[in-house]
Amino acid sequence: MLKPPLQPVSRPPVQRWVYSASRVLVRLASVVAFGMRIEGRDRIPSQGPVLVCANHQSHFDPLLIGLCSDRPMNFVARDSLFRIPVLKQVMEFYDAIPLDREGNGLAGLKETLRRLKRGEMVLIFPEGSRTHDGEVSPLKAGFLTLARRAEAAVLPVAVDGAFDALPRHRWLPRPARVCVHIGEPILPGDASALDDAAFLAEVERRIRASHGEARRLRFQSSK
């Protein structure tokens, strides 16, 4: 017997208003501070579960990618960040999902799956950690199960320039142009025709292709 789909979470009006207002403010700040440009917003599915898979260049990435979409975007973050006062309250307000990277991370994965099944968007970084050199690292395969069980579209996204703005060894940002490119999503029907190895390879190929486009856009913008 088929289970009825979970209903999307209804956020309080204040949370919805603050989310929309802060997204506009962050967009303006990103344009001023980083000359931010976004390409491919029309490829974001307008409804249904979406697992956003992006490369990871800096702590700015969830903000930069989240502002690309008019739909609310949940994101997964390591649970140690939730132990920092003020940051914990901010992340909880924006519906971040804590993930225990030292343990099995099962609670975070279950919550991610729950939100996807409600038809929401969730941002993950399948490289597992921030880049050391600005390039895309090989992806870890854990997200494949989430995508398949939630029957979610997988949306490849890439950021370029955030590594120059705030690499992992710096605490304060520096001037840099930042661009985001959104690739073509892999729909559930297309994913079902692929085994895990081919599915993983295709997601990685699309993220790398988007990264190349983001880099092209970035240097094109600087001319």
Steps between C-alpha positions, in 0.01 A plus 500: 500500500644835397561756775356848444770761430614710793368855500746791471581673826310824554748751643380781728429826311786679677748234392378515139522880498849510651619231258376697199635831628840361591529330160456839330753663733756223447457526123571873513796450734642226278478718191670789679767296679575230240351617170277195537351350184267203467435299185233233451234594754234391249622141545385483863190276523202708612358225719566156641800363692836630384839387629740782416853360460774764495874533522629640828745793490432695821269570792320747270366221278163432672416872488616547141315195371190555713444847357487355148157352561168663583401173665618453861812286506598286798866417539703238685775618735735322737356478849801671664378832353182465706707526818601859425277755678297730271603299192298210639186715524553644152549157342196359675289798388602427139419130540857369470535124556777392741714209382728308735808444285687326782229237543276332246297818434181293496277762665605767250445266207153405625404866538634578152294216355192616692523850357556374148194278529304812596593646163766740628841603369810390692855614429787258560871500417583147381875566499469473879711803595629830365752491217871550568576650160177638350444199275226236517595189700359150433147460633395265779212271407283537812254742340390246238283313751331824604424593140363158414289450815349849480458480121661843492642694210876547538604855415872553426632840609850645505656805663825660388682784673382424854828316561690818413267705721518274805722189473499254787817638661365859530259649754434831324378535138696680231387656169415251226246464223257214562272325250252213526390274216197270522503196275226283356328288767500123490137398533394188693398318184843558346677394821304174517658392173851532650681275745669670794842526334355662189272726706792621713716556193227701328442726800873562532528568126223760518644670807842520334342635182310762703822591679665560164208721397510692830872561451443612141226738616723631778792591277269625226344734756841635605592622152 
